[in-house]
Amino acid sequence: MTVKNDFEDILMGRRSVKVFDPEVKIPHEEMDEIIRKATKAPSSINMQPWRFVVVESEEGKDKLRPLVQFNTRQNDTSAAMIVIFGDMLNYEYAEDIYGAAVEQGYMPQEIKDDLVGRFVEMYKQLTPAQMNDIVKVDSSLAAMQLMLVARQYGYDTNPIGGFDHASIAETFGLDPERYVPVVIVAIGKGMEEGKRTSRLPVEKIRSYH
């Protein structure tokens, strides 16, 4: 495993790759490292609503194939298709998250107790639409970070939004009311260089006030 640490190369060299080397597989230990680093992304009140389903087996990809519409090349050649869901009941992990912060010396117990009590109550009062917005923003931040970390480890990626959002959770044994599909990230060793794309100039997309 060769890890690159040139951030300029990681950032500017990332491109969406559609065809991967089907012989390349990613060891679970390495995949876990990539996901662990991706979860250093920020999230609303640190509730970390992202959930990762790594589809890598032949059986798993057979299930996924009819759901990914025009993205079957990525499904069939990638080392894995990482389906990222947002957990609508993410606050159920508040004790785990903030309890670990106390154990690691990041905050005192009384602050943790106060925050958990207030945050959980606040999240329980949100409408499904409000929570949906939160988990999709947070999970998208993790997805982008995952793609950059993948490049650090020498892999290429392709984010995919075109798939059967209504069926994908149930297909992989998840409660579709609780787990909202956000994006699929195909990951592997690219067989061809991703196409270069242009970006709007900064002057067209920002304003100062």
Secondary structure, 3 states (H helix, E strand, C coil): CCCCCCHHHHHHHCCECCCECCCCCCCHHHHHHHHHHHCCCCCHHHCCCEEEEEECCHHHHHHHHHHCCCCHHHHHHCCEEEEEEEECCHHHHHHHHHHHHHHCCCCCHHHHHHHHHHHHHHHHCCCHHHHHHHHHHHHHHHHHHHHHHHHHCCCEEEEECCCCCCCHHHHCCCCCCCEEEEEEEEEECECCCCCCCCCCCHHHHCCCC
